[in-house]
Amino acid sequence: MSINHFQVPLYQRVVGNLGRFFEKGEPGDIPLLSKQEIISGFPQNFMTDAMRMGIEGGDVEFASTSGSSHQILQIIRYKGWWSREFTYAYQCVSDMAGYSIPHDKKAVLTTAACSAVSCFLDNPDYNERIHNGVLNLNTHPDPTRWTMTDIKRIGAELWMFAPRLLEIDPTYLAIFLVKRAEYKIDEPLYIPDYIAASYEYLTATVRRLIERAYGRPVLSMYGSTELGVMFMQNRAGTFVRCGHETIIELKPYLPERNIFELIVTSWKNPLMPFLRYATGDLVELADGDWAGHAFKPSEAIPLLKLHGRVKDAIVTDEGDIKTLADLDEVLTVCAPWVRQYQLQVTDACVTLLYVMNASNDAVDMSVVHASLRHWFGRQRVVELLAVPSIAPESSGKFAIVK
């Protein structure tokens, strides 16, 4: 690691403390970095000679985060950055050893929303959606409105392209599978060698639906537009750290449950290094004394479970905190027939919208209702409402808690 990576205007006030942090993992007076600090001064707060030369020479690409946290970050990085990120991540997981980015194909099923890098909402044809061996399948802003024509096209393109790896937003693939059954499409399902899930939270019910359909394990990836891939599951379900050029700290959130917020220092993108960046994402670790420890790039992290974002955590009437993973556990255990759901919380009412997995037969949701009632006491009305579909947000992602 090199302190020189952090010679950007944003960090000049703490440059004297960087040596001790990188050598001993002691942050001292270096504060946590928020999205707002990045946004408010961008791009001048990261402008170096290297960035200026990259922009003038056309060597960089521009991207932005989805805005699912309502704070959109603009990103500048060298071209081909994500390909290198995926290459490293796949090398970290032995179960991906048979896949080669230069030689094998990948298809992606996720949001078609426009970014600075791509836009598929103008319905480009098949060949226009293939870039560097990657086929982007979706051309619609809302997968709940996919028609039979959309489903047949996606299925046919998978067979035609024949990717070894299918990278998915899990909710999108679940909707594809359900609509395929609803439309009674009898063409064989294309089965890739690998299925990797990212983009948003993977619920247990959706994982089960996908794995039953494909007979393949879903390898969940954790990462972000700004940080790249941080963890990836293997076939055993263990999260393997993809730790190159990063230091990870754990900020206690629910320390009695070993749940922490991830704090990431990353110099993967030399044009925009992140110093003690508060991700807003929660993880659960195995028992241990992790608070205050800075994990160097080569150190494994005993991550047990992803718990969603801090902003999606729910405060009960008793003052307890429930995470998105806690909510998912209730639905998985008590209502496995629920494929998709959204919990809407206000001061007066808690409403759970849910979409059935397949059949419209009457089901018993009383245990789910009782669990939510236990969380929220008697101060708010608790409602459960079956709906035919739940639309994505403007970002293309699906809000589980609102």
DAQUINOR-V447206 format. One record per residue. RES is the residue in three letters. SS is DSSP state (@ for helix, = for strand, . for the rest). PSI is psi in whole degrees, -180 to 180 (999 if undefined). D_FIRST is the distance of its C-alpha to the first C-alpha in whole Angstrom. Layout:
RES_SS_PSI_D_FIRST ; RES_SS_PSI_D_FIRST
This chain:
MET_._155_0 ; SER_._131_4 ; ILE_@_-26_7 ; ASN_@_-25_9 ; HIS_@_-22_8 ; PHE_@_22_10 ; GLN_._63_13 ; VAL_._157_16 ; PRO_@_-34_19 ; LEU_@_-31_19 ; TYR_@_9_16 ; GLN_@_-30_18 ; ARG_@_-17_20 ; VAL_@_11_17 ; VAL_@_-29_15 ; GLY_@_-18_16 ; ASN_@_-5_15 ; LEU_@_-38_11 ; GLY_@_-48_11 ; ARG_@_-37_13 ; PHE_@_-47_11 ; PHE_@_-30_8 ; GLU_@_-41_9 ; LYS_@_-3_12 ; GLY_._22_12 ; GLU_._111_15 ; PRO_._-21_16 ; GLY_._-124_18 ; ASP_._11_20 ; ILE_._115_17 ; PRO_._165_20 ; LEU_._145_20 ; LEU_=_129_19 ; SER_._163_22 ; LYS_@_-37_23 ; GLN_@_-38_26 ; GLU_@_-36_24 ; ILE_@_-45_22 ; ILE_@_-42_26 ; SER_@_-28_27 ; GLY_@_10_26 ; PHE_._141_24 ; PRO_._-1_24 ; GLN_@_-32_24 ; ASN_@_-10_21 ; PHE_@_4_19 ; MET_._114_21 ; THR_._174_19 ; ASP_@_-37_20 ; ALA_@_-43_18 ; MET_@_-42_20 ; ARG_@_-44_23 ; MET_@_-37_23 ; GLY_@_-40_22 ; ILE_@_-47_25 ; GLU_@_-33_27 ; GLY_@_-4_27 ; GLY_._24_27 ; ASP_._-1_23 ; VAL_=_164_22 ; GLU_=_155_24 ; PHE_=_138_25 ; ALA_=_171_25 ; SER_=_151_26 ; THR_._167_26 ; SER_._-22_29 ; GLY_._14_30 ; SER_._-19_31 ; SER_._8_30 ; HIS_._12_32 ; GLN_._102_29 ; ILE_._125_28 ; LEU_._135_25 ; GLN_=_136_25 ; ILE_=_136_22 ; ILE_=_128_21 ; ARG_=_163_19 ; TYR_=_148_19 ; LYS_._145_22 ; GLY_._8_21 ; TRP_@_-46_18 ; TRP_@_-34_20 ; SER_@_-41_21 ; ARG_@_-38_18 ; GLU_@_-49_17 ; PHE_@_-40_20 ; THR_@_-46_20 ; TYR_@_-43_17 ; ALA_@_-45_19 ; TYR_@_-32_22 ; GLN_@_-26_20 ; CYS_@_-25_19 ; VAL_._114_23 ; SER_@_-29_25 ; ASP_@_-14_28 ; MET_@_9_27 ; ALA_._-26_26 ; GLY_._-3_30 ; TYR_._134_28 ; SER_._121_27 ; ILE_._-43_26 ; PRO_._-26_27 ; HIS_._-20_31 ; ASP_._156_32 ; LYS_._153_33 ; LYS_=_137_32 ; ALA_=_144_34 ; VAL_=_129_33 ; LEU_=_103_35 ; THR_._-163_34 ; THR_._145_35 ; ALA_._7_36 ; ALA_._149_36 ; CYS_._144_35 ; SER_._-176_31 ; ALA_._-14_30 ; VAL_._-40_29 ; SER_._161_32 ; CYS_._121_35 ; PHE_._13_38 ; LEU_._-14_40 ; ASP_._16_43 ; ASN_._54_43 ; PRO_._156_42 ; ASP_._178_44 ; TYR_._-53_42 ; ASN_@_-30_41 ; GLU_@_-15_39 ; ARG_@_11_37 ; ILE_=_121_35 ; HIS_=_122_32 ; ASN_._45_30 ; GLY_._13_32 ; VAL_=_126_32 ; LEU_=_124_35 ; ASN_=_122_35 ; LEU_._-33_38 ; ASN_._139_39 ; THR_._14_41 ; HIS_._138_42 ; PRO_._-20_41 ; ASP_._104_42 ; PRO_@_-20_43 ; THR_@_-14_45 ; ARG_@_12_47 ; TRP_._135_47 ; THR_._175_50 ; MET_@_-37_52 ; THR_@_-43_51 ; ASP_@_-46_47 ; ILE_@_-43_47 ; LYS_@_-39_49 ; ARG_@_-47_47 ; ILE_@_-44_43 ; GLY_@_-43_45 ; ALA_@_-39_46 ; GLU_@_-34_43 ; LEU_@_-44_41 ; TRP_@_-39_44 ; MET_@_-42_44 ; PHE_@_-34_40 ; ALA_._60_40 ; PRO_._146_36 ; ARG_._-28_34 ; LEU_=_131_32 ; LEU_=_113_33 ; GLU_=_128_31 ; ILE_=_151_32 ; ASP_=_120_33 ; PRO_@_-36_35 ; THR_@_-38_37 ; TYR_@_-45_38 ; LEU_@_-37_39 ; ALA_@_-43_41 ; ILE_@_-40_43 ; PHE_@_-46_43 ; LEU_@_-42_45 ; VAL_@_-44_47 ; LYS_@_-33_48 ; ARG_@_-41_49 ; ALA_@_-41_51 ; GLU_@_-39_53 ; TYR_._0_54 ; LYS_._45_55 ; ILE_._119_53 ; ASP_._3_54 ; GLU_._144_52 ; PRO_._145_49 ; LEU_._129_46 ; TYR_._130_43 ; ILE_._110_41 ; PRO_._170_37 ; ASP_._-32_35 ; TYR_=_145_33 ; ILE_=_121_32 ; ALA_=_130_29 ; ALA_=_135_30 ; SER_=_-156_28 ; TYR_._-41_28 ; GLU_._179_30 ; TYR_._132_31 ; LEU_._108_33 ; THR_._158_36 ; ALA_@_-37_37 ; THR_@_-41_41 ; VAL_@_-41_39 ; ARG_@_-46_37 ; ARG_@_-41_40 ; LEU_@_-46_42 ; ILE_@_-44_40 ; GLU_@_-34_39 ; ARG_@_-39_43 ; ALA_@_-39_44 ; TYR_@_-18_41 ; GLY_._26_41 ; ARG_._145_37 ; PRO_._144_35 ; VAL_=_120_33 ; LEU_=_106_29 ; SER_=_134_28 ; MET_=_140_24 ; TYR_=_129_23 ; GLY_=_-166_20 ; SER_=_166_21 ; THR_._-40_22 ; GLU_._-24_19 ; LEU_._-13_16 ; GLY_=_-158_17 ; VAL_=_126_18 ; MET_=_-37_17 ; PHE_=_151_20 ; MET_=_137_22 ; GLN_=_151_26 ; ASN_._-177_27 ; ARG_._-23_31 ; ALA_._-5_31 ; GLY_._1_30 ; THR_._135_27 ; PHE_=_119_24 ; VAL_=_131_21 ; ARG_=_132_17 ; CYS_._81_15 ; GLY_._13_12 ; HIS_._138_10 ; GLU_._39_7 ; THR_=_150_9 ; ILE_=_134_10 ; ILE_=_130_14 ; GLU_=_161_16 ; LEU_=_112_20 ; LYS_=_120_22 ; PRO_=_132_26 ; TYR_=_-57_28 ; LEU_=_76_31 ; PRO_@_-29_30 ; GLU_@_-17_33 ; ARG_@_9_32 ; ASN_._37_29 ; ILE_=_128_28 ; PHE_=_156_25 ; GLU_=_137_23 ; LEU_=_128_20 ; ILE_=_121_17 ; VAL_=_130_14 ; THR_=_123_11 ; SER_=_133_10 ; TRP_._27_8 ; LYS_._-43_10 ; ASN_._101_13 ; PRO_._-20_11 ; LEU_._-28_15 ; MET_._73_15 ; PRO_._148_12 ; PHE_=_126_13 ; LEU_=_111_13 ; ARG_=_55_15 ; TYR_=_121_17 ; ALA_=_107_20 ; THR_=_-27_21 ; GLY_=_10_25 ; ASP_=_141_24 ; LEU_=_139_26 ; VAL_=_155_25 ; GLU_=_133_27 ; LEU_=_162_25 ; ALA_._162_27 ; ASP_._139_29 ; GLY_._171_26 ; ASP_._87_25 ; TRP_._-22_22 ; ALA_._131_23 ; GLY_._-6_20 ; HIS_._134_18 ; ALA_=_115_14 ; PHE_=_117_13 ; LYS_._167_10 ; PRO_._-34_9 ; SER_._-6_11 ; GLU_._132_14 ; ALA_._152_17 ; ILE_._124_19 ; PRO_._67_23 ; LEU_=_127_24 ; LEU_=_-38_27 ; LYS_=_145_28 ; LEU_=_134_27 ; HIS_=_11_30 ; GLY_=_-166_29 ; ARG_=_155_29 ; VAL_@_-40_29 ; LYS_@_-19_32 ; ASP_@_0_34 ; ALA_._147_34 ; ILE_=_129_38 ; VAL_=_119_40 ; THR_._171_43 ; ASP_._-22_46 ; GLU_._-2_45 ; GLY_._1_42 ; ASP_._156_40 ; ILE_=_128_37 ; LYS_=_135_37 ; THR_._173_34 ; LEU_@_-37_35 ; ALA_@_-34_34 ; ASP_@_-43_37 ; LEU_@_-42_39 ; ASP_@_-36_38 ; GLU_@_-41_39 ; VAL_@_-48_43 ; LEU_@_-38_44 ; THR_@_-42_42 ; VAL_@_-44_45 ; CYS_@_-22_48 ; ALA_._66_48 ; PRO_._-13_46 ; TRP_._-6_48 ; VAL_=_119_46 ; ARG_=_-40_44 ; GLN_=_148_43 ; TYR_=_163_43 ; GLN_=_126_42 ; LEU_=_117_43 ; GLN_=_122_44 ; VAL_=_125_44 ; THR_._179_46 ; ASP_._-26_48 ; ALA_._-22_51 ; CYS_=_147_50 ; VAL_=_120_48 ; THR_=_125_48 ; LEU_=_110_47 ; LEU_=_136_47 ; TYR_=_149_47 ; VAL_=_129_48 ; MET_=_150_49 ; ASN_._-44_48 ; ALA_._-73_51 ; SER_._151_55 ; ASN_._11_56 ; ASP_._152_58 ; ALA_._137_58 ; VAL_._162_56 ; ASP_._108_56 ; MET_._15_53 ; SER_@_-34_54 ; VAL_@_-39_52 ; VAL_@_-45_49 ; HIS_@_-43_51 ; ALA_@_-38_52 ; SER_@_-45_48 ; LEU_@_-38_47 ; ARG_@_-40_50 ; HIS_@_-38_49 ; TRP_@_-44_46 ; PHE_@_4_47 ; GLY_._-146_51 ; ARG_._7_54 ; GLN_._-19_52 ; ARG_._149_51 ; VAL_=_135_53 ; VAL_=_121_51 ; GLU_=_145_52 ; LEU_=_129_51 ; LEU_=_116_52 ; ALA_=_131_52 ; VAL_._154_51 ; PRO_._-27_51 ; SER_._162_48 ; ILE_._119_45 ; ALA_._154_43 ; PRO_._165_40 ; GLU_._177_38 ; SER_._-23_38 ; SER_._-14_34 ; GLY_._-11_36 ; LYS_._165_34 ; PHE_._123_37 ; ALA_._124_37 ; ILE_._-32_38 ; VAL_=_131_38 ; LYS_._999_40
